[in-house]
Amino acid sequence: MLSEFSLIDRYFARRARTNTRRAVLGIGDDCALIAPAAGEMLAVSTDMLVEGRHFLPDVAPRALGHKALAVNLSDLAAMGAAPLGFTLAFALPKPREDWLEAFSNGLFELADRYGCELIGGDTTAGPLNLCITVFGSVRQSHALRRDAAQPGDDIWVSGTPGDARAGLGVLRGEWPQVPIDRADAAHFRHALEHPEPRVALGLALGGIARAALDISDGLAGDLRHILERSHVNAEIDVDALPLSAALARLPRALQLQCALAGGDDYELCFTAAQAQREAVLAAAQQAGGRVTRIGTITSSDMAGSPVAPAITWRDASGAPLNLTLQGFDHFHAD
């Protein structure tokens, strides 16, 4: 039977020590010591993944290791920050060596890709629960804050939001009446279990975009966070939403449910001045990704008011659509 310290050393600490050392002091002391480069700020974010709430009990441990870090790197991407390191704390019902080997492989494959060093953490017995805190660095002038959107800004999204929510629907068997072929089902499941953090895009948008966030709880809900912090409204062209070929084969109502109200995509939603359109497209090309302009930030008189920000949904002709959409809520989810 593995002890706590042998578990940490075998599957995490040894592998962490093989990474490029960015921390002044990493695993092995009471605290890690880490600092950003001169002229940059430290960006810090924490995400918790709970079995049954954020992932299904039968998810492959390698995929879970990938996703646990990916959702945190996505937060750095949304801030335009470069990854430095992370801590890992988790509760595990039973220290199964095959599970730990696969989980740590998925975790470190992604960590190595982004040069993000494991610098500390904790482990204990209990229901499966994963908590990662990630550290990055960003120039103050390049930080993509939620409170920086301005009227007239374009609204952009990366990738094809909605695929992860479709993956959850397939795994839950939510739409038995909808024919979904095996290849599309596999595409949806991969999107759910292997999100790709848009770190390169976030870095490329520094100095170009204004406000940004990652889509973790659905575009309709997450965009409102930018609107609330920036005291603005938005108009969205629903027909401009970028859909994968697989999602486009679903009925239109499901397409919109997944693309607008679904979560777990970890794509970026950001705003930029209209004069920056060519620069945004060049940044996406540099990052090797896809971005799509889907709407416009509009003015609001809500500054200092309790009135909630408004999103006006329109079709390609500009006609308003009556859509009732909200993002995922961790305390009011099915």
C-alpha positions as CSV (number, residue, x, y, z in Angstrom):
1,M,0.0,0.0,0.0
2,L,1.4,3.4,-1.0
3,S,1.9,5.9,1.8
4,E,1.0,9.6,1.2
5,F,4.7,10.6,0.8
6,S,5.7,7.6,-1.4
7,L,2.6,8.4,-3.6
8,I,3.6,12.0,-4.0
9,D,7.3,11.2,-4.7
10,R,6.7,8.4,-7.2
11,Y,4.0,10.0,-9.3
12,F,4.5,13.7,-8.9
13,A,7.6,15.1,-7.1
14,R,10.1,13.1,-9.1
15,R,8.6,14.1,-12.4
16,A,8.3,17.7,-11.3
17,R,12.0,17.8,-10.6
18,T,12.8,16.8,-14.2
19,N,11.0,20.0,-15.5
20,T,12.7,23.2,-16.3
21,R,13.0,25.0,-12.9
22,R,11.1,28.3,-12.9
23,A,10.4,28.5,-9.2
24,V,13.2,29.7,-7.0
25,L,12.2,26.9,-4.6
26,G,9.8,24.2,-5.6
27,I,8.6,20.9,-4.0
28,G,10.3,19.9,-0.7
29,D,9.8,22.9,1.6
30,D,6.9,24.4,3.5
31,C,6.3,26.9,0.7
32,A,7.3,27.3,-2.9
33,L,9.0,30.5,-3.9
34,I,8.1,31.9,-7.3
35,A,8.4,35.4,-8.9
36,P,7.5,36.8,-12.3
37,A,10.0,38.3,-14.6
38,A,11.0,41.9,-14.1
39,G,8.2,44.3,-15.2
40,E,5.5,41.6,-15.1
41,M,2.7,40.8,-12.6
42,L,1.9,37.4,-11.1
43,A,-1.4,36.0,-12.4
44,V,-3.0,33.4,-10.1
45,S,-6.1,31.2,-10.5
46,T,-7.6,28.2,-8.7
47,D,-10.1,25.6,-10.0
48,M,-11.6,22.7,-8.3
49,L,-12.9,19.6,-10.1
50,V,-15.3,17.4,-8.1
51,E,-16.4,13.9,-9.2
52,G,-20.0,13.9,-10.3
53,R,-20.1,17.6,-10.7
54,H,-17.3,18.4,-13.1
55,F,-16.5,15.0,-14.4
56,L,-18.1,11.6,-14.6
57,P,-17.0,8.8,-12.3
58,D,-15.9,6.6,-15.3
59,V,-13.7,9.2,-17.0
60,A,-10.3,7.9,-18.1
61,P,-7.7,9.1,-15.5
62,R,-5.3,10.2,-18.3
63,A,-8.0,12.5,-19.7
64,L,-8.8,13.7,-16.2
65,G,-5.1,14.6,-15.6
66,H,-5.1,16.6,-18.8
67,K,-8.4,18.4,-18.1
68,A,-7.5,19.2,-14.4
69,L,-4.6,21.4,-15.6
70,A,-6.1,22.5,-18.9
71,V,-9.0,24.4,-17.2
72,N,-6.5,26.3,-15.1
73,L,-4.2,27.1,-18.0
74,S,-7.3,28.4,-19.7
75,D,-7.7,31.0,-17.0
76,L,-4.1,32.2,-17.7
77,A,-4.9,32.3,-21.4
78,A,-7.9,34.5,-20.7
79,M,-5.7,36.9,-18.8
80,G,-3.0,36.9,-21.5
81,A,-0.5,35.4,-19.1
82,A,2.3,32.9,-19.7
83,P,2.3,29.8,-17.4
84,L,5.0,29.6,-14.7
85,G,4.0,26.8,-12.3
86,F,1.1,25.1,-10.5
87,T,0.2,23.4,-7.2
88,L,-1.9,20.2,-7.0
89,A,-4.1,19.2,-4.0
90,F,-6.3,16.2,-4.2
91,A,-8.4,13.7,-2.2
92,L,-8.3,10.2,-3.4
93,P,-10.6,7.3,-2.2
94,K,-7.9,4.7,-2.7
95,P,-4.3,5.1,-4.0
96,R,-4.5,2.8,-7.0
97,E,-1.1,2.7,-8.8
98,D,-2.6,2.2,-12.3
99,W,-4.9,5.2,-11.8
100,L,-2.1,7.4,-10.5
101,E,0.2,6.5,-13.3
102,A,-2.3,7.4,-16.0
103,F,-3.5,10.5,-14.2
104,S,0.0,11.9,-13.7
105,N,0.9,11.1,-17.4
106,G,-2.0,13.2,-18.6
107,L,-1.2,15.9,-16.2
108,F,2.5,16.2,-17.0
109,E,2.1,15.8,-20.8
110,L,0.2,19.1,-20.8
111,A,2.4,20.7,-18.1
112,D,5.6,19.9,-20.1
113,R,4.0,21.3,-23.3
114,Y,3.6,24.7,-21.7
115,G,6.7,24.6,-19.4
116,C,4.4,24.8,-16.4
117,E,6.2,23.3,-13.3
118,L,4.6,21.5,-10.4
119,I,5.8,23.4,-7.4
120,G,3.8,22.0,-4.5
121,G,0.5,20.6,-3.2
122,D,-1.1,18.2,-0.8
123,T,-2.9,14.9,-0.9
124,T,-5.3,13.1,1.5
125,A,-7.9,10.3,1.5
126,G,-11.5,11.1,0.6
127,P,-14.0,11.4,-2.3
128,L,-12.2,12.2,-5.5
129,N,-11.6,15.9,-5.6
130,L,-8.9,17.8,-7.5
131,C,-7.8,21.4,-6.8
132,I,-5.1,23.1,-8.9
133,T,-3.7,26.6,-8.4
134,V,-1.8,27.9,-11.4
135,F,0.7,30.8,-11.6
136,G,1.6,32.9,-14.6
137,S,3.1,36.2,-15.5
138,V,1.8,39.1,-17.6
139,R,2.8,42.6,-18.5
140,Q,0.4,45.0,-16.8
141,S,-0.4,46.7,-20.1
142,H,-1.2,43.4,-21.7
143,A,-3.5,41.9,-19.0
144,L,-6.9,41.1,-20.5
145,R,-9.3,42.2,-17.7
146,R,-13.0,41.7,-17.7
147,D,-13.7,45.4,-16.9
148,A,-12.0,46.8,-20.1
149,A,-14.7,46.3,-22.8
150,Q,-15.9,49.5,-24.5
151,P,-18.9,50.4,-26.5
152,G,-18.2,49.7,-30.2
153,D,-15.9,46.9,-29.5
154,D,-16.2,43.7,-31.6
155,I,-17.0,40.5,-29.6
156,W,-15.0,37.5,-30.7
157,V,-14.8,33.8,-29.8
158,S,-12.2,31.2,-30.5
159,G,-12.8,27.7,-31.7
160,T,-16.2,26.1,-31.9
161,P,-18.1,26.5,-28.6
162,G,-20.8,23.9,-27.9
163,D,-19.0,20.6,-28.7
164,A,-18.2,19.9,-25.0
165,R,-21.8,20.3,-24.0
166,A,-22.9,18.0,-26.8
167,G,-20.4,15.5,-25.5
168,L,-22.0,15.6,-22.1
169,G,-25.4,15.2,-23.6
170,V,-24.2,12.1,-25.6
171,L,-22.6,10.5,-22.5
172,R,-25.8,11.2,-20.4
173,G,-28.1,9.9,-23.2
174,E,-30.1,13.1,-23.1
175,W,-31.2,13.1,-26.8
176,P,-32.2,9.5,-27.6
177,Q,-34.4,10.7,-30.5
178,V,-31.5,12.5,-32.2
179,P,-29.4,10.3,-34.6
180,I,-25.7,11.0,-33.8
181,D,-23.2,8.8,-35.6
182,R,-20.2,7.3,-33.9
183,A,-17.6,9.7,-35.3
184,D,-19.6,12.8,-34.2
185,A,-20.1,11.2,-30.7
186,A,-16.4,10.6,-30.5
187,H,-15.6,14.2,-31.5
188,F,-18.0,15.5,-28.8
189,R,-16.6,13.3,-26.1
190,H,-13.0,14.4,-27.0
191,A,-14.0,18.0,-26.8
192,L,-15.5,17.4,-23.3
193,E,-12.6,15.4,-21.9
194,H,-9.6,17.0,-23.7
195,P,-10.1,20.8,-23.8
196,E,-7.3,22.7,-25.3
197,P,-6.3,25.9,-23.3
198,R,-5.8,28.8,-25.7
199,V,-2.5,30.0,-24.1
200,A,-0.9,30.9,-27.4
201,L,-3.9,33.0,-28.5
202,G,-4.1,34.8,-25.1
203,L,-0.5,35.7,-25.4
204,A,-0.8,36.9,-29.0
205,L,-3.8,39.1,-28.1
206,G,-1.8,41.1,-25.6
207,G,-1.9,44.7,-26.5
208,I,-4.7,44.0,-29.1
209,A,-7.7,42.8,-27.2
210,R,-9.3,44.7,-24.4
211,A,-11.5,42.3,-22.2
212,A,-11.5,38.5,-22.2
213,L,-12.5,35.4,-20.3
214,D,-12.6,31.7,-21.0
215,I,-16.0,30.0,-21.7
216,S,-16.3,27.5,-18.8
217,D,-20.0,27.9,-17.9
218,G,-21.5,28.8,-21.3
219,L,-21.2,31.8,-23.6
220,A,-24.5,33.3,-22.6
221,G,-23.6,33.3,-18.9
222,D,-19.9,34.0,-19.2
223,L,-20.2,37.0,-21.5
224,R,-22.4,38.7,-18.9
225,H,-19.4,38.7,-16.6
226,I,-17.6,41.0,-19.0
227,L,-20.7,43.1,-19.4
228,E,-21.3,43.5,-15.7
229,R,-17.7,44.4,-14.9
230,S,-17.4,46.8,-17.9
231,H,-20.9,48.3,-17.4
232,V,-22.0,47.7,-21.0
233,N,-24.5,45.7,-23.1
234,A,-24.0,43.4,-26.1
235,E,-25.6,42.4,-29.4
236,I,-24.9,38.9,-30.7
237,D,-25.4,37.6,-34.2
238,V,-26.5,34.1,-33.5
239,D,-26.1,33.0,-37.1
240,A,-22.4,34.0,-36.9
241,L,-21.6,31.5,-34.2
242,P,-18.8,29.2,-35.3
243,L,-20.1,25.6,-35.2
244,S,-18.1,22.4,-35.8
245,A,-19.3,20.1,-38.6
246,A,-20.5,17.7,-36.0
247,L,-22.5,20.2,-34.0
248,A,-24.0,21.6,-37.3
249,R,-25.5,18.2,-37.9
250,L,-27.7,18.4,-34.8
251,P,-31.1,20.1,-34.8
252,R,-30.9,23.9,-34.6
253,A,-32.4,24.1,-31.2
254,L,-29.7,21.7,-29.8
255,Q,-27.0,23.7,-31.7
256,L,-28.0,26.9,-29.9
257,Q,-28.5,25.2,-26.5
258,C,-25.0,23.7,-26.7
259,A,-23.2,26.7,-28.3
260,L,-24.8,29.4,-26.2
261,A,-25.7,27.8,-22.9
262,G,-23.3,24.9,-22.7
263,G,-20.1,24.8,-20.6
264,D,-16.7,23.2,-20.5
265,D,-15.5,24.6,-23.9
266,Y,-12.6,26.7,-22.4
267,E,-12.5,28.7,-25.6
268,L,-11.8,32.5,-25.3
269,C,-14.5,35.2,-25.6
270,F,-12.9,38.6,-26.0
271,T,-13.5,42.1,-27.1
272,A,-11.4,44.4,-29.3
273,A,-11.7,47.7,-31.0
274,Q,-13.0,47.6,-34.6
275,A,-9.8,49.1,-35.8
276,Q,-8.0,46.0,-34.5
277,R,-9.8,43.4,-36.7
278,E,-6.8,42.7,-38.9
279,A,-4.6,42.5,-35.9
280,V,-6.9,40.0,-34.2
281,L,-7.0,37.8,-37.2
282,A,-3.2,38.0,-37.5
283,A,-2.9,37.0,-33.8
284,A,-5.1,34.0,-34.3
285,Q,-3.1,32.9,-37.3
286,Q,0.1,33.3,-35.3
287,A,-1.4,31.2,-32.5
288,G,-2.6,28.6,-34.9
289,G,-6.2,28.9,-34.0
290,R,-9.5,30.2,-35.3
291,V,-11.5,33.2,-34.1
292,T,-14.9,34.5,-35.2
293,R,-16.5,37.9,-34.8
294,I,-20.0,37.3,-33.3
295,G,-21.2,40.6,-32.1
296,T,-20.8,44.1,-30.7
297,I,-20.5,45.8,-27.3
298,T,-23.1,48.5,-26.9
299,S,-23.4,51.4,-24.5
300,S,-25.3,51.1,-21.2
301,D,-26.6,53.5,-18.6
302,M,-26.2,50.8,-15.9
303,A,-23.1,52.3,-14.3
304,G,-23.8,52.3,-10.6
305,S,-27.2,50.7,-11.2
306,P,-28.5,47.3,-10.0
307,V,-29.9,46.7,-13.5
308,A,-28.4,43.6,-15.1
309,P,-26.6,43.9,-18.4
310,A,-28.6,43.0,-21.5
311,I,-27.6,40.7,-24.4
312,T,-29.7,41.2,-27.5
313,W,-29.8,38.1,-29.7
314,R,-30.2,38.7,-33.5
315,D,-30.1,36.6,-36.7
316,A,-28.0,37.5,-39.7
317,S,-30.6,39.9,-41.0
318,G,-30.5,41.8,-37.7
319,A,-34.0,40.7,-36.6
320,P,-34.2,40.1,-32.8
321,L,-34.6,36.6,-31.5
322,N,-36.5,35.6,-28.4
323,L,-33.9,33.4,-26.6
324,T,-33.9,32.6,-22.9
325,L,-30.4,31.4,-22.1
326,Q,-28.3,31.3,-19.0
327,G,-25.0,29.7,-18.2
328,F,-24.1,26.7,-15.9
329,D,-24.6,27.3,-12.2
330,H,-22.7,25.0,-9.9
331,F,-25.3,25.3,-7.1
332,H,-28.4,25.0,-9.4
333,A,-27.3,22.4,-11.9
334,D,-29.0,19.1,-12.7
